[in-house]
């Protein structure tokens, strides 16, 4: 299992590449780092490439980890998620409900490029509304 965070060309957006089965402790450590970057203003959007993730057999644990992740981000924070095989059938409904509970701006994509484009558009829209 690994969680790798890299900056994208877009300022303030990170690509999070997740591989294997995720341990809750590893997710927690990554979230602490990301929360600090969000609080400092360095991180304004995420593209999560989870195509190589192994979904937990225990659905409840998987959804708890989603709640951990989404609760660490401010409301409306754009997160593009490139899902692993089986996600639509096994997790999508529960994750969508969790995202609504945390007022998250989460959207599923098939490619990293489409996810990046969407996050860019969300940040541009946010800038226009603030300005």
C-alpha positions as a printed Julia matrix, in Angstrom:
131×3 Matrix{Float64}:
   0.0    0.0     0.0
   1.2    3.46   -0.74
  -0.11   7.0    -0.79
   1.99   9.37   -2.87
   1.23  13.09   -3.09
   2.67  15.16   -5.95
   2.08  18.71   -7.08
   0.39  19.16  -10.43
   1.1   21.96  -12.91
  -1.91  23.8   -11.52
  -0.89  25.86   -8.52
  -2.5   24.6    -5.31
  -3.61  21.23   -6.71
  -2.1   17.88   -5.78
  -2.29  14.47   -7.42
  -2.72  11.76   -4.79
  -1.8    8.32   -6.16
  -3.08   5.47   -3.99
  -2.03   1.86   -4.58
  -2.98  -1.4    -2.86
  -5.08  -1.83    0.26
  -5.18   1.34    2.36
  -4.42   1.12    6.07
  -6.29   3.59    8.24
  -3.06   4.71    9.95
  -1.39   5.5     6.61
  -4.46   7.43    5.5
  -4.47   9.35    8.78
  -0.82  10.34    8.38
  -1.42  11.55    4.81
  -4.5   13.51    5.93
  -2.54  15.33    8.63
  -0.05  16.55    6.01
  -2.83  17.55    3.61
  -4.8   19.37    6.33
  -1.73  21.5     7.09
  -1.35  22.35    3.4
  -5.05  23.25    3.15
  -4.85  25.44    6.28
  -1.8   27.28    4.91
  -3.52  27.89    1.56
  -1.01  25.78   -0.36
  -3.6   23.12   -1.26
  -6.87  24.15   -2.9
  -7.89  21.0    -4.79
  -7.14  17.28   -5.16
  -7.08  14.74   -7.94
  -7.08  11.25   -6.4
  -5.92   8.44   -8.68
  -7.19   5.29   -6.98
  -7.33   3.0   -10.01
  -4.91   0.58   -8.33
  -6.61   0.5    -4.91
  -7.9   -2.75   -3.49
 -11.32  -2.11   -1.97
 -11.66  -3.25    1.63
 -13.8   -6.31    2.1
 -15.41  -4.59    5.09
 -17.64  -1.96    3.49
 -18.17  -0.14    6.82
 -14.41   0.35    7.3
 -14.05   1.67    3.76
 -16.84   4.18    4.33
 -15.35   5.24    7.69
 -12.08   5.99    5.91
 -13.96   8.07    3.34
 -15.57   9.98    6.2
 -12.13  10.54    7.76
 -10.83  11.92    4.47
 -13.79  14.14    3.61
 -14.1   15.53    7.13
 -10.47  16.69    6.92
 -11.28  19.0     3.99
 -13.24  22.25    4.11
 -16.79  22.3     2.65
 -16.79  22.67   -1.11
 -13.14  21.62   -1.49
 -12.87  20.12   -5.01
 -11.86  16.46   -5.12
 -11.71  14.59   -8.44
 -11.7   10.82   -7.83
 -10.55   8.26  -10.37
 -12.11   5.13   -8.94
 -10.79   1.56   -8.84
 -12.62  -1.31  -10.53
 -15.73  -2.33   -8.59
 -16.17   1.05   -6.92
 -19.45   1.9    -8.66
 -21.06  -1.36   -7.55
 -19.58  -1.62   -4.07
 -19.01   1.9    -2.72
 -20.34   4.73   -4.89
 -23.72   5.1    -3.17
 -22.28   5.16    0.37
 -19.48   7.54   -0.62
 -21.94   9.9    -2.32
 -24.01   9.99    0.89
 -20.91  10.67    2.99
 -19.86  13.46    0.58
 -23.28  15.1     0.96
 -23.05  14.88    4.76
 -19.69  16.72    4.72
 -20.75  19.21    2.01
 -17.9   17.89   -0.13
 -17.37  18.76   -3.77
 -16.5   15.22   -4.9
 -16.85  14.01   -8.47
 -15.91  10.72  -10.11
 -13.87  10.59  -13.32
 -12.39   7.94  -15.58
  -9.08   9.73  -16.24
  -6.68  11.94  -14.33
  -6.76  14.5   -17.16
 -10.55  14.93  -16.92
 -10.26  15.2   -13.14
  -7.58  17.89  -13.44
  -9.71  19.87  -15.9
 -12.71  19.72  -13.58
 -10.7   20.83  -10.52
  -9.25  23.7   -12.57
 -12.76  24.78  -13.59
 -13.97  24.57   -9.97
 -11.09  26.77   -8.76
 -11.63  29.27  -11.57
 -15.34  29.47  -10.73
 -14.52  29.97   -7.07
 -12.08  32.79   -7.97
 -14.71  34.52  -10.08
 -17.3   34.32   -7.29
 -14.82  35.65   -4.72
 -13.56  38.46   -6.94
